Amino acid sequence: MSNKGFATGVVVGVVFAGVICYIIYLESEKKRSKLENDLLRQRISEGNDAKIISLNSIPEKIRPGFKEVISKHTDVAKTKQTFNESLNRVHFLKTIIEDRDGYQLFYKNGKVITKEKDLHVLYDMSWYKTHCDVNKEVNNGRGPVDFKISVGTFDQTLVEFKLASNSHLRRNILNQITIYQKANNHSSKIIVIVFMTEKQEDRLKVLLDGFPSNYKDFIVLIDARNDNKPSASISTQLETRTA
């Protein structure tokens, strides 16, 4: 075979291989596009009650467009799975402290010994048998939040614990949790405030009366006073005497 014929054969072979590769590429892009469209249509048609699809399961190339379409067709404010479960466990902790003598853990010889970290440990213990992802001291910017409870990417709730003795309580309620929300994709929020004295309780009432009414939706007060929880027998005697 002459050099000219050999060169021609090589060129034809390269062109043929190129055409094959291009056809394979087109098929690959067609499948990728179909996957993207199927995922988006599925999420939109199933509505808010559909199972959350994590961005980690979506091909990286289409994540920005996927997230943009989801945000347009999903009312993220109505995604309450983690909020409801987080709130239920806060109320469980509230019941233990207020009605089952859990408040006694906060005192030694009648003096308050508890710290916010103690509340974190107690709340962490309440997260038994859950499908939620429970993380403590999560710092995605601007400081760590006490708890971040999440299911997938779009359903997240932040839980922050405060002692009523905190001198910066008002500022923390108004500003701190909002900053954490922005750093965590505008998650839902719950603020738990524990008070130990009558003076702290009265201060809290005045403080909260000055907040918008919607703040009551995500603020939970826990009564850990040791001077207002008489035993059932003593309570009955007092009621009899005052009758």
C-alpha positions as CSV (number, residue, x, y, z in Angstrom):
1,M,0.0,0.0,0.0
2,S,1.3,3.4,-0.9
3,N,1.9,6.1,1.6
4,K,-0.9,8.1,0.1
5,G,-3.3,5.2,0.5
6,F,-2.2,4.6,4.1
7,A,-2.7,8.2,5.0
8,T,-6.2,8.2,3.4
9,G,-7.1,5.1,5.4
10,V,-5.9,6.7,8.7
11,V,-8.0,9.9,8.0
12,V,-11.1,7.8,7.2
13,G,-10.6,5.8,10.4
14,V,-10.2,8.9,12.5
15,V,-13.3,10.5,11.0
16,F,-15.3,7.3,11.5
17,A,-14.2,7.1,15.1
18,G,-15.0,10.7,15.6
19,V,-18.5,10.2,14.2
20,I,-19.1,7.2,16.6
21,C,-17.9,9.2,19.6
22,Y,-20.1,12.1,18.7
23,I,-23.2,9.8,18.4
24,I,-22.4,8.3,21.8
25,Y,-22.1,11.8,23.3
26,L,-25.4,12.9,21.8
27,E,-27.1,9.8,23.3
28,S,-25.5,10.5,26.7
29,E,-26.7,14.1,26.7
30,K,-30.2,13.0,25.6
31,K,-30.3,10.6,28.6
32,R,-29.0,13.2,31.0
33,S,-31.6,15.7,29.7
34,K,-34.4,13.2,30.1
35,L,-33.2,12.4,33.7
36,E,-33.3,16.1,34.6
37,N,-36.8,16.6,33.1
38,D,-38.2,13.5,34.7
39,L,-36.9,14.5,38.1
40,L,-38.3,18.0,37.9
41,R,-41.7,16.8,36.6
42,Q,-41.9,14.2,39.4
43,R,-41.2,16.7,42.1
44,I,-43.6,19.3,40.7
45,S,-46.4,16.8,40.2
46,E,-46.1,15.1,43.6
47,G,-46.4,18.5,45.4
48,N,-45.4,19.4,49.0
49,D,-46.2,16.0,50.5
50,A,-43.7,14.2,48.3
51,K,-40.6,12.6,49.7
52,I,-37.8,15.2,49.7
53,I,-35.1,14.6,47.1
54,S,-31.7,15.4,48.3
55,L,-29.4,17.5,46.1
56,N,-26.7,14.9,46.7
57,S,-28.7,12.5,44.6
58,I,-28.9,14.8,41.6
59,P,-26.1,15.0,39.0
60,E,-23.8,17.9,39.9
61,K,-24.2,19.5,36.5
62,I,-28.0,20.1,36.9
63,R,-28.1,20.9,40.6
64,P,-28.4,24.7,40.2
65,G,-31.3,24.4,37.8
66,F,-33.0,21.7,39.8
67,K,-32.8,23.7,43.0
68,E,-34.2,26.8,41.2
69,V,-37.2,25.0,39.8
70,I,-37.9,23.3,43.2
71,S,-37.9,26.6,45.0
72,K,-40.4,28.0,42.5
73,H,-42.9,25.1,42.9
74,T,-42.4,24.2,46.6
75,D,-43.6,26.2,49.5
76,V,-40.6,25.6,51.8
77,A,-42.4,27.3,54.7
78,K,-44.9,24.4,54.7
79,T,-42.2,21.7,54.9
80,K,-42.8,21.0,58.6
81,Q,-41.6,17.5,59.2
82,T,-38.5,18.4,61.2
83,F,-40.2,21.4,62.8
84,N,-43.0,19.2,64.2
85,E,-40.7,16.4,65.4
86,S,-38.2,18.9,67.0
87,L,-41.1,20.7,68.7
88,N,-42.6,17.4,70.0
89,R,-39.3,16.5,71.6
90,V,-39.0,20.0,73.2
91,H,-42.4,19.5,74.7
92,F,-41.4,16.0,75.9
93,L,-38.4,17.7,77.7
94,K,-40.7,20.3,79.1
95,T,-43.0,17.7,80.6
96,I,-40.1,15.9,82.2
97,I,-38.7,19.1,83.8
98,E,-42.0,20.6,84.9
99,D,-44.2,17.6,85.8
100,R,-41.7,14.7,86.5
101,D,-39.2,16.4,88.8
102,G,-36.6,16.8,86.1
103,Y,-36.0,20.4,87.4
104,Q,-34.1,18.9,90.3
105,L,-31.2,18.2,88.0
106,F,-30.6,21.9,87.9
107,Y,-30.0,22.5,91.6
108,K,-27.6,21.5,94.3
109,N,-28.3,22.5,97.9
110,G,-31.0,24.8,96.6
111,K,-28.7,26.7,94.3
112,V,-28.9,26.8,90.5
113,I,-26.0,24.9,88.9
114,T,-27.2,24.3,85.4
115,K,-25.7,25.8,82.2
116,E,-27.0,25.9,78.7
117,K,-24.7,22.9,77.8
118,D,-26.7,20.8,80.3
119,L,-29.9,21.5,78.4
120,H,-28.2,20.5,75.2
121,V,-27.3,17.1,76.7
122,L,-30.9,16.5,77.9
123,Y,-32.4,17.5,74.5
124,D,-29.9,15.3,72.7
125,M,-31.0,12.3,74.8
126,S,-34.6,12.8,73.6
127,W,-33.6,12.1,70.0
128,Y,-34.1,8.3,70.2
129,K,-35.3,6.3,67.2
130,T,-35.6,9.0,64.6
131,H,-35.0,9.2,60.8
132,C,-33.9,12.8,61.2
133,D,-30.3,13.9,61.0
134,V,-29.5,15.4,64.4
135,N,-26.4,17.6,64.6
136,K,-25.1,19.8,67.5
137,E,-23.0,23.0,67.3
138,V,-23.4,23.3,63.6
139,N,-21.5,26.3,62.2
140,N,-22.3,27.1,58.6
141,G,-21.2,30.7,59.1
142,R,-21.7,33.4,61.8
143,G,-21.4,31.0,64.7
144,P,-22.7,27.6,65.9
145,V,-26.3,26.9,66.4
146,D,-27.2,24.5,69.3
147,F,-29.1,21.9,67.1
148,K,-29.7,21.5,63.4
149,I,-32.4,18.9,62.6
150,S,-32.7,18.0,59.0
151,V,-34.3,15.6,56.5
152,G,-32.7,16.1,53.0
153,T,-31.9,19.6,51.9
154,F,-35.2,21.5,52.0
155,D,-36.5,20.4,55.5
156,Q,-34.4,21.8,58.3
157,T,-35.1,23.2,61.7
158,L,-32.7,25.0,64.1
159,V,-33.2,24.6,67.8
160,E,-31.6,27.1,70.2
161,F,-31.6,26.9,74.0
162,K,-31.4,29.9,76.3
163,L,-31.4,30.4,80.1
164,A,-33.7,33.3,81.2
165,S,-30.7,34.6,83.2
166,N,-29.0,35.5,80.0
167,S,-28.4,39.3,80.0
168,H,-28.6,39.4,76.2
169,L,-31.8,37.4,75.9
170,R,-33.8,40.0,73.9
171,R,-31.0,40.5,71.4
172,N,-30.4,36.8,71.0
173,I,-34.1,36.1,70.3
174,L,-34.5,39.0,67.8
175,N,-31.2,38.7,66.0
176,Q,-29.1,35.6,66.7
177,I,-31.4,32.9,65.4
178,T,-32.3,34.9,62.3
179,I,-28.5,35.1,61.5
180,Y,-28.3,31.3,61.9
181,Q,-31.3,30.8,59.6
182,K,-29.6,32.8,56.8
183,A,-26.5,30.7,57.2
184,N,-28.5,27.5,57.0
185,N,-30.8,28.1,54.0
186,H,-33.6,29.8,56.0
187,S,-34.4,26.8,58.1
188,S,-37.4,26.8,60.5
189,K,-36.6,27.8,64.1
190,I,-37.4,26.9,67.7
191,I,-36.2,28.9,70.7
192,V,-36.4,27.2,74.1
193,I,-36.1,29.4,77.2
194,V,-35.7,27.9,80.7
195,F,-36.4,30.1,83.8
196,M,-35.4,29.3,87.4
197,T,-37.0,32.0,89.5
198,E,-40.2,34.0,89.8
199,K,-38.3,37.1,88.9
200,Q,-37.0,35.6,85.7
201,E,-40.5,34.4,84.8
202,D,-42.0,37.9,85.3
203,R,-39.2,39.4,83.2
204,L,-39.9,36.9,80.4
205,K,-43.6,37.7,80.3
206,V,-42.8,41.4,79.9
207,L,-40.2,40.7,77.3
208,L,-42.4,38.4,75.2
209,D,-45.4,40.8,75.4
210,G,-43.3,43.2,73.4
211,F,-42.7,40.7,70.6
212,P,-44.9,40.2,67.5
213,S,-47.6,37.6,68.1
214,N,-46.1,35.1,65.6
215,Y,-43.1,34.7,67.9
216,K,-45.3,32.5,70.1
217,D,-45.2,29.9,67.3
218,F,-41.6,29.1,67.8
219,I,-40.7,30.1,71.4
220,V,-41.2,27.5,74.2
221,L,-40.9,28.4,77.9
222,I,-39.9,25.8,80.4
223,D,-40.6,26.3,84.1
224,A,-37.6,24.9,86.1
225,R,-38.4,26.8,89.3
226,N,-38.0,24.8,92.5
227,D,-40.3,27.0,94.6
228,N,-43.6,26.4,92.9
229,K,-43.9,22.6,92.6
230,P,-45.4,21.2,95.8
231,S,-46.2,17.5,96.0
232,A,-49.7,16.4,95.2
233,S,-50.6,15.8,98.8
234,I,-49.5,19.2,99.9
235,S,-51.2,20.9,97.0
236,T,-54.5,19.1,97.9
237,Q,-54.2,20.3,101.6
238,L,-53.6,23.9,100.4
239,E,-56.7,23.7,98.2
240,T,-58.8,22.4,101.1
241,R,-57.7,25.1,103.4
242,T,-58.5,27.9,100.9
243,A,-61.9,26.4,99.9
